[in-house]
Amino acid sequence: MPKIELSYNWGPENSPPPTADGLKQRPQALLRNPLMDLLQAVREHGSIAAAARSLGLSYRHVWGELKKWELRLNQNLIVWEKGMPAELSEFASKLLWAERQAQARLAAPIESLMAEIERTFAVAFDPQAHLLTLYASHDDALVRLRESASQKSLHLDIRFCGSVDAIRALNEGRCEIAGFHTLSQPNEKSLSAETYKPLLKPGLHKLIGFAKRTQGLLVKAGNPLNVQSLQDVVNGRFRYVNRGLGTGTRLLLDELLINQRIKPEQLLGYDRQELSHSAVATCIASGQADAGLAIESAALAAGLDFIPLVTENYWLACLKSALDSPPVFVLREHLASANWQLKLEEMSGYEANQSGNVHSLRQELPWWNLKPRTKLQKTSAKH
């Protein structure tokens, strides 16, 4: 059985697309294959010459195409007898029959697929539509933002990855926006400072406010193990499920462990990793783990209890030079709109945090808050 491949073409509005070989289309044919047009023309006209004329092609071209297909399929397609009209072989007749069956069965879903493709590509032809590529730490509110922004002709191409990988993608030019999160009051000597400071540069990058959210421990419904803290997880030797290296939540956990003087090896399951908040929730809901750090919306979706631990700011970073580009400007306007902020506030564990406002790194991340030198220091420096 030969492999079936599908393709599509663009053509003038309200006109059928051309076939690969420029053949005239058969009425009602949604899937295009030039061989079927050749076979149908031979059947209708009884000769290759007449078939060629009906298709607007040369005799030599039609003959060559039929021979090519016979070699490819290893089957005879045309039966010639001296003094008799050209006829289709039994195999060729079965091919046409199979194609008619496929067209009849698939007409409705193919029409639906064509309409969906047209709607999707309409974005590329719409001068009012904008596209933003966004690499970001996994977050449920970003999924809601993508749906909301699309209604304003702003289409977000979101690739979920770790916070560190997102900022690297921004710096390497693979995206226009990078989503990452930090504690609401991060320490200037924290692990976050050590991780993000080499990646973000004052004067080069800007922060766009997105949301304030709560992270905490996800546990079974009813909290049967009475977990209230990471120390409880350690003391009870409960099974923990972690996030991967490079993710903001893994960085947050490591910071919490340092602050509470807990060694990673004391946390049973520290090396077990899942790709997202929802994956952590699924792992706990299925009984494979007892606790994990994630956002509240993931807990609710999986029917779990949520033990809040910290609040954090979720930032959208971009290059300063991109702030007033049309797509980023539209994003900022949408984030600042009352409609979006209402939708955000409706989500459990989220608050609007100056959404859409532009912030400098020095304003929001304390490891860049350099104290100005005193007059005495400046004088000493000259000498």
C-alpha positions in Angstrom: 0.0 0.0 0.0 1.6 3.3 -1.1 1.9 6.1 1.6 -0.7 8.8 1.4 0.4 12.4 1.8 -1.8 15.5 1.9 -1.0 19.1 0.9 -2.7 22.4 0.3 -2.5 25.3 -2.1 -3.5 29.0 -2.0 -5.5 30.5 -4.8 -7.7 33.6 -5.5 -10.7 34.0 -3.2 -13.8 32.0 -4.3 -11.9 30.0 -6.9 -10.7 26.4 -6.5 -6.9 25.9 -6.0 -4.9 24.4 -8.9 -3.6 20.9 -8.9 0.1 20.2 -8.8 0.2 19.7 -12.5 -2.2 22.5 -13.5 -5.0 20.1 -14.3 -8.6 21.3 -14.4 -10.4 20.2 -11.3 -13.2 17.7 -11.2 -16.4 19.1 -9.6 -16.9 18.4 -5.9 -13.3 17.0 -5.5 -11.9 18.2 -2.2 -8.7 16.1 -2.1 -6.5 16.7 -5.1 -4.5 14.0 -7.0 -3.4 14.5 -10.6 -3.5 10.8 -11.5 -7.2 10.7 -10.8 -7.9 13.5 -13.2 -5.9 11.7 -15.9 -7.8 8.4 -15.4 -11.2 10.1 -15.3 -10.4 11.9 -18.5 -9.3 8.7 -20.3 -12.5 7.0 -19.1 -14.7 9.8 -20.3 -13.0 10.4 -23.7 -11.8 6.9 -24.7 -8.3 8.0 -25.9 -5.2 9.6 -24.5 -5.3 12.3 -27.2 -8.8 13.3 -26.4 -8.1 13.2 -22.6 -5.1 15.4 -23.1 -7.2 18.0 -25.1 -9.9 18.0 -22.4 -7.3 18.7 -19.7 -5.5 21.4 -21.7 -2.3 19.3 -21.8 -0.2 17.8 -24.6 -0.4 14.1 -25.6 3.2 13.6 -24.8 2.7 15.0 -21.2 -0.3 12.8 -20.5 1.4 9.7 -21.9 4.6 10.4 -19.9 2.6 10.9 -16.7 0.6 7.6 -17.1 3.9 5.7 -17.7 5.4 7.4 -14.7 2.5 6.3 -12.5 2.6 2.8 -13.8 6.2 2.5 -12.8 5.6 4.0 -9.4 2.6 1.8 -8.6 4.0 -1.3 -10.5 0.6 -1.7 -12.1 -0.9 -1.3 -15.6 -3.3 1.6 -15.8 -4.4 1.7 -19.5 -5.5 -1.2 -21.7 -4.9 -0.7 -25.5 -6.3 -3.0 -28.2 -5.7 -2.2 -31.8 -8.7 -0.3 -33.3 -10.4 -0.1 -29.9 -10.7 2.9 -27.5 -8.3 3.2 -24.6 -9.8 1.6 -21.5 -8.8 1.7 -17.8 -7.3 -1.5 -16.4 -9.2 -3.2 -13.5 -6.6 -1.7 -11.1 -7.2 1.8 -12.4 -10.9 1.4 -12.2 -10.6 0.3 -8.6 -8.4 3.3 -7.9 -11.1 5.7 -9.2 -13.8 3.8 -7.2 -11.7 4.0 -4.0 -11.1 7.7 -4.5 -14.9 8.4 -5.0 -15.5 6.5 -1.7 -12.9 8.5 0.1 -14.2 11.8 -1.2 -17.8 10.9 -0.2 -16.8 9.8 3.3 -14.4 12.6 4.0 -16.2 15.6 2.4 -17.6 17.0 5.7 -14.4 16.7 7.8 -12.3 18.0 4.9 -14.5 21.0 4.4 -14.2 21.7 8.1 -10.4 21.3 8.0 -10.1 23.6 5.0 -12.2 26.2 6.8 -10.0 25.9 9.9 -6.8 26.3 7.8 -8.3 29.3 6.1 -9.2 30.9 9.5 -5.7 30.2 10.8 -3.9 31.6 7.8 -6.2 34.6 7.8 -4.1 36.0 10.6 -1.0 36.2 8.3 -3.1 38.2 5.8 -4.7 40.5 8.4 -2.7 43.8 8.8 -4.5 44.4 12.1 -3.4 41.1 13.6 -0.2 40.7 15.6 1.9 37.7 16.6 4.2 37.4 19.7 6.5 34.5 20.4 6.7 34.0 24.1 8.9 31.5 26.0 7.8 31.2 29.5 7.7 29.3 32.8 4.6 27.2 32.9 1.6 29.2 34.2 -2.2 28.7 33.9 -2.9 32.4 33.6 -0.8 32.6 30.5 -3.1 30.0 28.9 -6.0 32.2 29.8 -4.2 35.3 28.4 -3.6 33.5 25.1 -7.3 32.9 24.7 -8.2 36.4 25.8 -5.7 38.2 23.6 -6.7 36.3 20.5 -10.1 38.0 20.6 -8.1 41.3 20.2 -6.2 40.0 17.2 -3.1 39.4 19.3 -1.9 35.9 18.9 0.6 34.5 21.4 2.8 31.7 20.3 3.6 30.3 23.8 6.4 27.8 24.4 6.5 26.6 28.0 9.9 25.9 29.4 12.0 26.8 32.5 12.4 30.4 33.5 16.1 30.3 32.8 15.6 28.8 29.4 12.9 31.4 28.6 15.3 34.3 29.3 18.1 32.7 27.3 15.7 32.3 24.4 14.9 36.1 24.7 18.6 36.9 24.7 19.3 34.6 21.7 16.5 36.2 19.7 14.2 33.2 19.6 11.3 35.1 21.2 10.1 38.6 21.9 8.9 38.0 25.5 10.2 35.8 28.3 8.1 34.8 31.3 9.7 34.1 34.7 8.9 34.5 38.3 10.6 35.5 41.5 9.7 35.9 45.2 7.8 39.1 45.9 10.7 40.3 48.1 13.7 38.5 46.8 17.0 38.8 48.7 19.9 40.5 46.9 22.1 37.5 47.9 19.6 34.9 47.0 19.8 32.0 44.6 17.5 34.0 42.3 20.0 36.8 42.2 22.8 34.4 41.4 20.7 32.8 38.6 19.0 35.8 37.0 21.6 38.6 37.4 23.9 37.3 34.6 20.9 36.9 32.2 19.2 40.3 32.6 20.8 43.6 32.1 19.6 47.1 33.2 19.3 49.4 30.2 18.9 46.4 27.9 15.9 44.6 29.4 12.6 45.8 30.8 10.0 44.1 32.9 6.2 44.1 32.1 4.0 43.4 35.1 1.9 40.3 34.6 0.6 38.9 37.8 1.2 38.2 41.5 0.5 34.5 42.3 0.8 32.1 45.2 2.8 29.0 45.3 2.4 26.3 47.9 2.3 22.6 48.7 -0.2 20.4 46.9 -1.4 17.5 49.0 -4.2 14.9 48.9 -7.8 16.2 49.5 -8.4 16.6 53.2 -4.7 16.8 53.9 -4.6 13.4 55.6 -0.9 13.7 56.4 -1.5 17.1 58.1 1.3 18.7 56.0 1.8 22.4 56.7 5.3 23.1 55.6 8.4 21.7 53.8 9.8 20.7 57.2 6.7 18.5 57.8 7.4 16.8 54.5 11.0 16.1 55.6 10.1 15.0 59.1 7.4 12.7 57.9 9.6 11.2 55.2 6.7 11.9 52.8 7.2 11.4 49.1 7.9 14.7 47.3 7.7 15.4 43.5 9.9 18.1 42.1 10.2 20.3 39.0 13.1 20.2 36.6 16.4 22.1 36.7 16.1 25.6 35.1 12.4 26.0 36.1 11.4 28.9 38.3 9.6 26.6 40.7 12.7 24.4 41.2 14.7 27.6 41.9 12.0 28.7 44.4 12.2 25.3 46.2 15.9 25.5 46.4 15.7 28.9 47.9 13.1 27.8 50.5 15.3 24.9 51.4 18.4 27.2 51.9 16.3 29.6 54.0 15.0 26.8 56.2 18.4 25.1 56.4 17.0 21.9 54.8 19.4 19.9 52.7 18.0 18.6 49.3 18.9 15.0 50.2 16.6 15.2 53.2 13.6 15.7 50.9 12.5 12.2 49.8 11.9 12.5 46.1 13.9 15.6 45.4 15.3 14.0 42.3 11.9 13.0 40.9 10.9 15.6 38.3 7.8 16.6 36.4 7.4 19.0 33.5 4.6 21.3 34.8 2.4 22.3 37.7 -0.4 20.1 36.3 1.9 17.2 36.0 2.9 17.6 39.7 -0.8 17.7 40.6 -1.6 14.6 38.6 1.3 12.7 40.2 -0.1 13.5 43.7 -3.7 12.8 42.8 -2.7 9.4 41.4 -1.0 8.5 44.7 2.5 8.4 43.3 3.6 11.2 45.6 2.4 12.9 48.8 3.4 16.6 48.2 4.8 19.0 45.6 5.3 22.7 45.1 2.9 24.3 42.5 0.3 26.9 41.9 -3.2 26.9 43.5 -5.1 26.5 40.2 -3.3 23.2 39.5 -4.4 21.9 42.9 -8.1 22.9 42.3 -8.1 21.3 38.8 -6.9 18.0 40.3 -9.1 18.1 43.4 -6.2 18.5 45.8 -5.7 20.7 48.9 -3.4 23.7 48.7 -1.1 24.8 51.5 0.1 28.4 50.6 3.7 29.1 51.3 4.9 32.2 49.3 3.7 34.9 47.0 5.7 35.8 43.9 5.7 38.1 41.0 5.4 36.7 37.5 7.2 39.0 35.1 7.3 39.3 31.3 10.7 40.4 30.2 11.5 42.0 26.9 14.2 44.0 25.3 13.9 47.8 25.9 14.0 48.3 22.1 10.9 46.1 21.7 8.7 47.9 24.2 6.9 50.1 21.6 6.8 47.6 18.8 3.2 47.1 17.7 2.8 43.5 19.1 4.3 44.4 22.5 2.4 47.6 22.7 -0.9 45.8 22.1 0.1 43.2 24.7 0.7 45.9 27.3 -2.6 47.6 26.5 -4.4 44.3 26.9 -2.7 43.5 30.2 -3.7 46.9 31.6 -7.3 46.5 30.5 -10.0 46.1 33.1 -11.5 43.2 31.2 -8.2 41.2 31.4 -7.5 42.1 35.1 -11.0 40.9 36.0 -10.4 37.6 34.3 -7.1 37.3 36.2 -8.6 38.1 39.5 -11.2 35.3 39.0 -8.5 32.7 39.0 -7.6 31.2 42.4 -4.2 32.2 43.6 -3.7 35.2 41.3 -3.8 39.0 41.6 -3.3 41.7 39.1 0.1 43.1 39.8 0.3 46.4 37.9 -0.4 44.3 34.8 0.9 45.9 31.7 3.0 48.5 33.5 6.7 48.8 32.5 9.3 48.4 35.3 13.0 48.7 35.4 15.1 45.9 36.7 16.6 48.2 39.4 13.1 49.1 40.7 11.9 45.5 41.1 14.9 43.2 41.6 17.1 44.3 44.6 20.4 42.9 43.3 20.6 45.9 41.0 19.7 48.5 43.6 23.3 49.8 43.8 23.7 52.5 46.5 25.1 55.8 45.1 28.6 56.5 46.3 29.1 59.2 48.8 31.1 62.4 48.1 34.0 61.1 50.1 34.0 57.8 48.1 34.0 59.7 44.8 36.9 61.9 46.0 38.9 58.9 47.2 38.3 57.2 43.8 39.9 60.1 42.0 43.1 59.7 44.0 
